[in-house]
Amino acid sequence: MADILNVGTSALLSLQRAMSTTGHNIANVNTEGYSRQRVNFDTLPADLKGGSYIGSGVTIDSVERYYNSYLTSEVRTRTSSQAGFETFRQLTSGLDNLLADPAVGLGPALDNFFGALQGVADNPGSLPERQVLLGEAQILADRFQYLDSNFRDIGAQMNSRIDMSVRDINSMARNIATLNEQIVRATATAGGAAPNDLLDQRDLLITQLSERIGVTTTQQSDGATNVMIGNGQPLVVGFTSNQLQTFTDPLDSSKTVVGVAGAGGLTDIGRFLSGGELGAVLDFRDEVLDASVNQLGALAVGLTDTFNAQHSLGQDLAGAIGGNFFKPLSAATSIAPGNTGTGAITVDITDATALSGDDYSLRYDGGQYVLTNLTTQASQTGAGPFTVDGLTISTSGAPSNGDAFLIQPTSQAAALFGVAISRPEDIAAAGPLRSQTLLSNTGSGEINGPVVTDTAGLPLAGPVTLSFNPNALGAGVPGFDVAGIAGGPLAYDPATEGAGKSFTLAGFSFEMRGTPGSGDAFVLENNTGGSGDNRNALGLAGLQEARQLMNGSASYQDAYGSLVADIGVRTRQANNAADTEGVLLDQAIAARESVSGVNLDEEAANLIRYQQAYQAAAQVIAVADEVFQTLLNATRR
């Protein structure tokens, strides 16, 4: 009787645990990260009786969770990618909306500024038109500063998001390390049996961590999971979590960077981090936001330099040579706080039209400097000076190995862009020189210009007279005798050059055309009383369409349009990538759930099956009891 009772009892206990496990599955059907579990039955060792082995019942071999490491890893990878692309999409969309908004964008302000400049060209002697131009110039400056301020605000938001993401990552890392310890101890206590619910919690926590940063995992022999980030930087090792830290970039105080503490202090590992929200924020800041700040600054420098250059070739209402219309801009440099030498650098913008909008690092190593473009990573070595992308970088002092400098030619330009003049009279709309053809001339010779290219020799000491002489350069060699300035005589043959020939004297050029008569004279002189002259205003207005920036490939509007278009393209790419990764993530989750997810229909069927088996096992015990009672009754006789 004892044997059949043991068989029935083992069945009841095993089936009871099976029904508990099934109920556990049903109860956690909506629990995030839960993997369904199943009971694996095994027969108890049989007893040898009467020459035969008699079965002794059933036992629970294990409670196993449905789990596929590949599918789980795929979900983590897709979670990290989708979170990263979605974050990148949100950030680029915000920047795209800012730049494309006509109410705050730079395009309309540029159009209005040059429209006002055309008004001055149409009526150069009128103060109201000049005042309108100054007003539009100030609006343009305000727009540059407004956009730059918004970029700086976005940068501050990125710093906050980096801090918040690092705090979340550190908290999750600590929790994963704690779960590792609990899992290892629970497994040892249970003789190797896996604590399924704790494993689910750890897997869920690692998946949630992958939303913040891309991770890779390895399994230890004791059941603990190690978590790595970046290029293999350990975040969790066994029961220990390595905490990330944020600190201010020593070369750029506007940036928060991510690092780890080591024997040599804090080490920046941000360039190695990818995936998840943190990776997206770092990528957006480095690849999009900083590039936008620099490109906007490059436009500010280019506009300032080229407009000032043309304005300084003109003459204002008082007859003075024009000065700077916009405030001159210069490159920003930073010295690493750890520098130990006395090395110093100076950076001059020698060609604003060649600026690339990139930043540069200069590091002294092995007895020479290494200049590196931080965007392209192209580098050059030497003692200096260096000439690159419109910059001249000079070095001085006695640097020590490891000394570093950061060069940001355009990062602060938009914030500092401003109007240098305040009086409408100071707008140099006129040309400083004028020409005239004497009425007594007998030929058809004409003089066009002059066009001033250098004002160092202005104003002229007196009129410059060009007199046509058929023998100016010798018998039968015609040209112009020059009086009032050095540089003559000038060769000019009406027979072959009558369609036009250009000449250059001290800082200005002009063109002669036609067939002058012998002794015909042409005069170049200071533009005294030239308030109605608009030649320099026309030259300034022509800058709107001139392709001077980006090595002669873009106008002002083109340069700004390129910035807007680049952000638009990045936004569309992020949209497509986020949508694609969203679909792939859904597919990965569906594949994992097909293995690990709870199916209520299946669990209901299992519950009925276990219930019927339980009732049958109870009947076995009832039969054993009846047989035992029959035996007792028989022995009482």
C-alpha positions in Angstrom: 0.0 0.0 0.0 2.9 2.4 0.8 4.1 2.1 -2.8 0.9 3.1 -4.5 0.4 5.9 -2.0 3.9 7.2 -2.7 3.1 7.1 -6.4 -0.1 9.0 -6.0 1.5 11.5 -3.6 4.4 12.2 -5.9 2.0 12.7 -8.7 -0.2 15.1 -6.7 2.8 17.2 -5.5 4.3 17.3 -9.0 1.1 18.2 -10.7 0.4 20.8 -8.0 3.7 22.5 -8.9 2.9 22.2 -12.6 -0.5 24.0 -12.0 1.2 26.6 -9.9 3.8 27.3 -12.7 1.0 27.5 -15.3 -0.9 29.9 -13.0 2.3 31.9 -12.6 2.5 32.1 -16.4 -1.1 33.3 -16.7 -0.7 35.8 -13.9 2.3 37.4 -15.6 0.9 37.5 -19.1 1.1 41.3 -19.0 4.4 41.5 -17.1 7.1 43.3 -19.2 10.1 41.1 -19.8 8.5 37.9 -18.4 9.5 34.6 -20.1 7.0 31.8 -19.8 8.0 28.8 -17.8 7.3 25.1 -18.0 7.7 22.1 -15.7 9.9 19.2 -16.8 8.8 16.0 -15.2 11.1 13.0 -14.5 10.3 9.5 -13.1 11.5 8.5 -9.7 14.0 5.6 -9.5 12.2 2.3 -9.8 12.2 -0.4 -7.1 13.4 -3.9 -7.8 10.8 -6.3 -6.4 10.2 -9.9 -7.3 12.7 -9.8 -10.1 11.1 -6.8 -11.7 11.5 -3.0 -11.5 8.3 -1.4 -10.2 7.9 2.4 -10.9 7.8 4.6 -7.8 6.2 7.8 -9.2 7.2 11.1 -10.6 9.2 14.2 -9.6 9.9 17.7 -10.9 13.2 17.6 -12.7 13.3 21.4 -13.4 11.2 24.5 -14.0 12.6 25.9 -17.3 12.0 29.2 -18.9 11.5 29.5 -22.6 14.5 31.6 -23.6 16.5 32.2 -26.8 19.7 34.1 -26.3 20.0 35.1 -30.0 16.5 36.5 -30.1 17.0 38.4 -26.8 20.3 39.8 -28.1 18.6 40.9 -31.4 15.9 42.7 -29.4 18.6 44.5 -27.4 20.4 45.5 -30.6 17.3 46.8 -32.3 16.1 48.5 -29.1 19.4 50.4 -29.0 19.3 51.4 -32.7 15.6 52.4 -32.7 16.0 54.5 -29.5 19.1 56.2 -31.0 17.5 56.9 -34.4 14.3 58.2 -32.7 16.2 60.5 -30.5 18.3 61.7 -33.4 15.1 62.3 -35.4 13.6 64.4 -32.7 16.8 66.5 -32.3 17.4 67.1 -36.0 13.7 67.9 -36.6 13.8 70.6 -34.0 16.9 72.1 -35.6 15.4 71.8 -39.1 12.2 73.6 -38.0 14.3 76.4 -36.5 16.5 77.1 -39.6 13.6 76.7 -42.1 11.2 79.1 -40.3 11.0 82.3 -42.3 10.2 84.2 -39.2 13.5 83.4 -37.6 15.6 82.1 -40.5 18.5 84.0 -42.0 17.3 83.9 -45.7 14.7 86.6 -45.5 17.0 88.8 -43.4 19.7 88.6 -46.1 17.1 89.4 -48.8 15.9 92.4 -46.9 19.4 93.7 -46.2 20.4 93.6 -49.9 17.1 95.0 -50.9 17.8 98.0 -48.7 21.3 98.2 -50.2 19.8 98.4 -53.6 17.7 101.3 -52.3 20.9 103.1 -51.4 22.3 102.4 -54.8 19.2 103.8 -56.4 19.4 107.0 -54.4 22.9 107.2 -52.9 22.6 110.8 -51.6 19.4 110.1 -49.5 19.8 109.7 -45.8 16.5 107.9 -45.3 17.6 105.0 -47.6 20.9 104.8 -45.8 19.1 104.7 -42.4 16.9 101.9 -43.7 20.0 100.0 -44.7 21.5 100.4 -41.2 18.3 99.1 -39.7 18.2 96.0 -42.0 21.9 95.5 -41.1 21.1 95.4 -37.4 18.2 93.0 -38.1 20.6 90.8 -39.9 23.0 90.9 -37.0 20.2 90.2 -34.6 19.2 87.2 -36.7 22.7 85.8 -36.6 22.8 86.2 -32.9 19.3 84.8 -32.4 20.1 81.6 -34.3 23.4 81.2 -32.5 21.7 81.7 -29.1 19.2 79.0 -30.0 22.1 76.7 -31.0 23.7 77.4 -27.6 20.4 76.7 -25.8 20.2 73.4 -27.7 23.8 72.6 -26.7 22.9 73.3 -23.0 19.9 70.9 -23.4 22.3 68.3 -24.8 24.5 68.7 -21.7 21.4 68.1 -19.5 20.4 65.0 -21.4 23.9 63.6 -21.2 23.9 64.1 -17.4 20.5 62.5 -17.1 21.4 59.6 -19.4 24.6 58.9 -17.4 22.7 58.9 -14.1 20.2 56.4 -15.6 23.0 54.2 -16.9 24.8 54.2 -13.6 21.6 53.3 -11.7 20.8 50.5 -14.1 24.4 49.2 -13.9 24.2 49.1 -10.1 20.9 47.2 -10.3 22.3 44.7 -12.8 25.3 44.1 -10.6 22.9 43.5 -7.6 20.9 41.0 -9.7 24.0 39.2 -10.7 24.8 38.7 -7.0 21.3 37.5 -6.2 21.2 35.1 -9.2 24.6 33.6 -8.4 23.7 33.1 -4.7 20.2 31.7 -5.5 21.6 29.3 -8.1 24.2 28.1 -5.5 21.6 27.7 -2.8 19.3 25.7 -5.1 22.0 23.4 -6.2 22.3 24.8 -9.7 18.6 25.5 -10.3 18.0 28.7 -12.2 16.1 31.5 -10.5 13.9 32.2 -13.6 12.2 35.4 -12.4 15.5 37.0 -11.4 16.9 36.1 -14.8 13.9 37.8 -16.5 14.5 40.9 -14.4 18.1 41.1 -15.4 17.3 40.6 -19.1 14.7 43.3 -18.9 17.1 45.7 -17.2 19.8 45.1 -19.8 17.3 45.7 -22.5 16.2 49.0 -20.8 19.9 49.9 -20.5 20.3 49.4 -24.3 17.7 52.1 -24.8 20.3 54.5 -23.2 23.5 53.2 -24.8 24.6 50.3 -27.0 25.7 47.3 -25.0 27.3 43.9 -25.4 27.2 41.1 -22.9 29.1 38.0 -21.9 28.1 35.2 -19.5 30.3 34.1 -16.7 30.5 30.4 -15.6 28.7 31.2 -12.3 25.7 32.8 -14.1 26.6 36.4 -13.7 26.4 38.6 -16.9 29.1 41.2 -17.7 28.0 44.3 -19.6 30.3 46.3 -21.9 29.8 49.6 -23.7 31.7 51.6 -26.3 34.8 49.7 -27.6 34.7 47.2 -24.7 34.6 49.5 -21.7 33.3 47.3 -18.9 30.2 48.7 -17.2 29.2 45.7 -15.1 31.7 42.9 -14.2 30.2 40.3 -11.9 28.9 42.0 -8.8 30.6 45.3 -9.5 29.4 48.3 -11.6 31.8 50.8 -13.0 30.2 54.2 -12.8 30.4 56.7 -15.7 31.1 60.3 -14.9 30.3 63.6 -16.6 32.7 66.5 -16.6 33.3 69.7 -18.5 35.4 69.5 -21.6 38.8 71.1 -20.6 39.2 72.7 -24.0 35.5 73.7 -24.5 33.7 74.8 -21.4 30.3 74.7 -23.2 30.4 70.9 -23.5 29.7 68.1 -21.1 31.6 65.0 -21.9 31.4 61.4 -20.6 34.3 59.7 -19.0 35.6 57.1 -16.5 37.9 57.6 -13.6 41.3 56.0 -13.9 44.8 56.2 -12.4 45.5 59.3 -14.6 42.2 61.0 -13.7 39.1 61.3 -15.8 39.3 59.9 -19.4 36.9 61.0 -22.1 35.3 58.0 -23.7 32.5 59.8 -25.5 33.9 59.2 -29.0 33.7 55.5 -28.4 30.1 55.5 -27.3 27.3 54.7 -29.8 23.7 53.5 -29.9 20.8 54.4 -27.6 19.7 57.9 -26.5 23.2 58.8 -25.2 24.9 57.8 -28.4 22.4 59.8 -30.4 22.8 62.9 -28.3 26.6 62.7 -28.6 26.4 62.1 -32.4 23.9 64.9 -32.9 26.0 67.4 -31.0 29.3 66.4 -32.7 28.0 65.8 -36.2 25.0 68.2 -36.6 24.9 70.9 -33.9 28.5 71.8 -33.7 28.7 71.7 -37.5 25.7 74.0 -37.8 27.2 76.5 -35.3 30.5 76.5 -37.3 28.8 76.8 -40.7 26.7 79.7 -39.5 29.8 81.2 -38.1 31.7 80.6 -41.4 28.9 82.6 -43.2 29.2 85.4 -40.6 33.0 85.6 -41.1 32.7 85.3 -44.9 30.0 88.0 -45.1 31.9 90.3 -42.8 35.2 89.9 -44.5 34.0 90.2 -48.1 31.5 93.0 -47.4 34.0 95.0 -45.4 36.6 94.6 -48.2 34.3 96.1 -50.8 33.0 98.8 -48.4 36.5 99.9 -47.6 37.1 100.6 -51.3 34.3 103.2 -51.4 33.8 106.7 -50.2 31.2 108.0 -47.7 29.2 111.2 -47.9 31.9 113.2 -46.2 34.4 112.1 -48.9 36.4 109.8 -46.5 37.4 106.3 -47.5 35.0 103.7 -46.2 35.8 101.7 -43.1 34.5 98.4 -41.8 30.7 98.1 -42.2 30.6 95.0 -39.9 32.7 94.4 -36.8 35.8 92.3 -37.8 35.7 88.7 -36.5 38.6 86.5 -35.4 39.2 82.8 -34.6 38.8 81.5 -31.1 41.5 79.4 -29.4 41.7 77.5 -26.2 44.6 76.2 -24.2 44.4 72.9 -22.4 44.5 73.4 -18.6 47.1 70.6 -18.3 49.7 72.4 -20.5 53.1 72.6 -18.7 55.1 74.5 -21.3 55.1 78.1 -22.3 54.0 77.5 -25.9 51.4 79.8 -27.4 49.6 80.1 -30.7 48.0 82.9 -32.8 45.5 82.3 -35.5 44.8 84.7 -38.3 42.0 84.3 -40.8 43.8 85.1 -44.0 41.1 84.1 -46.5 37.6 84.0 -45.1 36.3 82.6 -48.4 38.3 79.4 -47.9 37.1 78.6 -44.4 35.8 75.0 -44.0 33.8 75.5 -40.9 35.9 72.8 -39.2 37.7 72.9 -35.8 41.3 71.9 -35.3 43.5 70.6 -32.5 47.1 71.4 -32.2 49.2 69.1 -30.1 52.9 69.2 -29.3 54.4 65.7 -29.4 57.8 64.3 -30.0 59.4 67.7 -30.6 56.9 68.9 -33.2 53.4 70.1 -33.5 50.6 68.0 -35.0 47.7 69.9 -36.5 44.5 67.8 -36.9 41.2 68.7 -38.6 38.7 67.3 -36.1 36.1 66.6 -38.8 38.2 64.9 -41.5 41.0 63.8 -39.1 43.5 65.0 -41.8 46.7 66.1 -40.1 50.1 67.7 -40.7 53.2 68.0 -38.6 55.9 70.6 -38.3 57.2 73.5 -36.2 54.7 76.0 -37.6 53.4 78.2 -38.9 50.7 76.2 -40.5 48.5 77.3 -43.4 45.2 75.5 -43.8 41.7 76.3 -45.0 42.2 80.0 -45.1 44.0 80.1 -41.7 47.6 80.9 -40.7 48.5 79.3 -37.4 51.7 80.6 -35.8 53.4 79.1 -32.8 55.7 80.7 -30.2 57.3 79.9 -26.8 58.6 76.6 -25.5 55.9 73.9 -25.4 56.2 70.6 -23.5 55.2 67.2 -24.9 51.4 66.7 -24.5 50.6 70.4 -24.6 47.4 70.9 -26.6 45.3 73.7 -28.1 41.9 73.9 -29.6 41.3 76.2 -32.6 37.7 77.1 -33.5 37.8 79.6 -36.4 34.1 80.2 -36.7 32.3 78.8 -33.6 31.8 82.2 -32.0 31.5 84.3 -35.1 27.7 84.3 -35.3 27.4 85.4 -31.7 29.8 88.3 -32.3 28.5 89.4 -35.6 27.5 93.1 -35.5 27.3 96.4 -37.3 30.4 98.6 -37.0 29.0 101.9 -38.2 26.1 103.8 -36.6 25.7 106.9 -38.8 24.1 106.7 -42.3 26.6 109.2 -43.6 29.4 106.6 -43.1 28.0 104.2 -45.7 30.6 104.2 -48.5 28.3 104.2 -51.5 30.5 106.2 -53.9 33.7 105.3 -55.6 36.7 107.4 -54.3 38.0 108.1 -57.9 36.3 109.3 -61.0 37.3 109.8 -64.6 36.5 112.3 -67.3 37.1 112.8 -71.0 38.1 116.3 -72.0 35.6 118.0 -74.3 38.4 119.2 -76.6 39.3 115.6 -77.6 39.1 114.9 -81.3 39.1 111.1 -81.4 36.6 108.4 -80.2 38.6 107.3 -77.3 36.7 106.4 -74.1 37.8 105.7 -70.5 35.8 103.4 -68.2 36.3 103.2 -64.5 38.3 103.6 -62.4 37.8 100.5 -60.2 39.7 100.9 -56.9 41.4 97.7 -55.6 43.6 99.3 -52.9 43.0 102.5 -51.0 46.5 102.8 -49.5 47.5 105.5 -52.1 44.2 107.5 -51.8 43.3 110.2 -52.0 45.4 111.1 -55.0 47.8 114.0 -54.5 46.4 115.6 -57.7 44.7 114.7 -61.0 46.2 112.0 -63.1 46.2 112.9 -66.8 46.5 110.4 -69.7 47.5 111.9 -73.0 47.5 109.9 -76.2 50.8 110.0 -78.0 51.4 108.0 -81.3 55.0 107.8 -80.3 54.7 107.4 -76.5 57.0 104.3 -76.4 59.1 105.1 -79.3 58.7 106.0 -82.9 55.5 104.4 -84.2 54.6 102.8 -80.9 51.5 104.5 -79.6 50.3 104.8 -76.0 49.5 107.2 -73.3 51.8 109.6 -71.5 51.0 109.7 -67.8 51.2 112.8 -65.7 50.5 113.1 -61.9 51.5 109.6 -60.9 54.3 107.1 -61.6 53.7 104.3 -64.0 53.8 105.7 -67.5 53.9 105.6 -70.4 51.2 103.0 -71.1 51.2 101.1 -74.4 47.9 101.3 -76.3 47.5 100.6 -80.0 44.0 101.6 -81.2 44.3 99.4 -84.3 44.6 96.2 -82.3 43.3 97.1 -78.8 40.5 99.5 -79.6 37.9 97.0 -78.4 39.2 97.6 -74.9 42.3 97.3 -72.8 42.7 97.4 -69.0 45.4 99.2 -67.2 46.4 99.2 -63.5 48.1 102.0 -61.7 48.7 102.5 -57.9 45.7 100.7 -56.4 43.1 101.2 -59.2 42.4 100.0 -62.7 40.6 101.4 -65.7 39.8 100.5 -69.3 40.5 102.4 -72.5 38.5 101.9 -75.6 38.2 103.4 -79.1 40.6 105.5 -81.2 41.8 108.6 -79.5 43.3 111.4 -81.4 46.9 112.7 -81.0 46.9 114.7 -77.8 43.5 113.6 -76.6 43.5 113.6 -72.8 41.7 111.7 -70.1 41.7 112.6 -66.4 41.5 110.4 -63.2 40.9 112.4 -60.0 39.5 112.2 -56.5 35.7 112.0 -56.4 35.2 115.3 -54.7 31.5 116.1 -53.9 30.4 112.7 -55.3 27.3 112.3 -53.1 25.3 111.1 -56.0 27.8 108.4 -57.0 26.6 104.8 -56.5 29.4 102.8 -57.9 30.5 101.2 -54.7 26.9 100.7 -53.6 26.4 98.7 -56.8 29.6 96.8 -56.0 28.2 96.0 -52.6 24.9 94.9 -54.0 26.6 92.7 -56.5 28.0 90.6 -53.6 24.6 89.1 -53.0 24.9 86.9 -56.1 28.7 86.6 -56.1 30.1 83.1 -55.5 32.9 84.0 -53.1 32.4 81.6 -50.1 33.4 78.0 -49.8 36.3 78.5 -52.2 34.3 80.4 -54.7 31.5 77.9 -55.0 28.7 79.6 -53.0 27.0 83.0 -52.5 25.8 84.1 -49.1 22.4 82.6 -49.7 23.9 79.5 -51.1 26.0 79.0 -48.0 23.0 79.4 -45.7 20.9 77.2 -48.1 23.5 74.5 -47.9 23.3 74.6 -44.1 19.5 74.3 -44.2 19.6 71.6 -46.8 22.1 69.6 -44.9 20.0 69.6 -41.8 16.9 68.7 -43.9 18.7 65.8 -45.4 19.9 64.6 -42.0 16.3 64.9 -40.7 14.9 62.8 -43.6 17.6 60.2 -43.2 16.8 60.0 -39.4 13.1 59.7 -40.2 13.7 56.9 -42.6 16.1 55.1 -40.3 13.8 55.5 -37.2 10.9 54.1 -39.1 12.9 51.2 -40.5 14.4 50.4 -37.1 10.9 50.6 -35.6 9.7 47.9 -38.0 12.8 45.7 -37.3 12.4 46.1 -33.6 8.7 45.0 -33.8 9.8 42.0 -35.8 12.5 41.1 -33.3 10.1 41.4 -30.4 7.5 39.3 -32.2 10.2 36.6 -32.8 11.2 36.6 -29.2 7.6 36.5 -27.9 6.9 33.6 -30.2 9.4 31.7 -28.0 9.2 33.4 -24.6 5.7 35.0 -24.6 2.8 33.6 -22.7 0.0 32.1 -24.8 -3.2 32.1 -22.8 -4.9 29.4 -24.9 -1.9 27.1 -24.5 -1.7 27.8 -20.8 -5.5 27.1 -20.4 -5.0 23.8 -22.2 -2.1 22.9 -19.9 -4.1 23.8 -16.9 -7.0 21.5 -17.9 -4.5 18.7 -18.6 -2.8 19.1 -15.3 -6.1 19.4 -13.5 -7.3 16.1 -15.0 -4.0 14.4 -14.2 -4.3 15.8 -10.6 -7.8 14.3 -10.3 -6.6 11.0 -11.6 -3.7 11.0 -9.1 -6.2 11.8 -6.3 -8.2 8.8 -7.5 -5.0 6.6 -7.2 -4.7 7.7 -3.6 -8.4 7.0 -3.0 -8.0 3.5 -4.5 -5.0 2.9 -2.3 -7.0 4.0 0.7 -9.9 1.7 -0.2 -7.5 -1.3 -0.7 -5.9 -0.5 2.6 -9.2 -0.2 4.4 -10.3 -3.6 2.9 -7.1 -5.1 4.2 -7.7 -3.7 7.7 -11.2 -5.0 7.7 -10.0 -8.4 6.7 -7.5 -8.6 9.5 -10.1 -7.7 12.1 -11.9 -11.0 11.6 
